[in-house]
Amino acid sequence: MPEHKMVTIGGIRVRLEDEARYRARTGQAAGAPPVPLTRAQAHLPGGKQGAGDGPFDPSAHDLPAVNAYLAEADEAETARVLDAEADGKGRKTLVDRRDEYLEEARKRAAGGTGGGA
């Protein structure tokens, strides 16, 4: 099976040979900040939402969007989001993996890679 080199553009993995076509389709120039492809992606990582949007609300997002947010959140924010999830939708996929998400946040804070939830 051939091995493809990959490049990550705005959190999306794209084969190197498809990079130019992907950038043209999304209007994302090399080195430019990522352009959200969906409404959920527009309110993602690190609480970088627009002014007045308030804190990240997991019930307002689908599971992939919450996972993407948690992949970059610090330990305190991860705990807050998971508490909000438990009190709101209570999706088993998130609630049952609380310890894993918190451990990954600790690893990122300590300089490890974390991520992968």
HELIX and SHEET records of a PDB file:
HELIX    1   1 LEU A   16  ASP A   18  5                                   3    
HELIX    2   2 GLU A   19  THR A   26  1                                   8    
HELIX    3   3 GLN A   41  HIS A   43  5                                   3    
HELIX    4   4 PRO A   58  ALA A   60  5                                   3    
HELIX    5   5 LEU A   63  LEU A   70  1                                   8    
HELIX    6   6 GLU A   75  ASP A   87  1                                  13    
HELIX    7   7 LYS A   92  VAL A   95  1                                   4    
HELIX    8   8 ARG A   98  ALA A  109  1                                  12    
SHEET    1   A 2 MET A   6  ILE A   9  0                                        
SHEET    2   A 2 ILE A  12  ARG A  15 -1                                        
END                                                                             
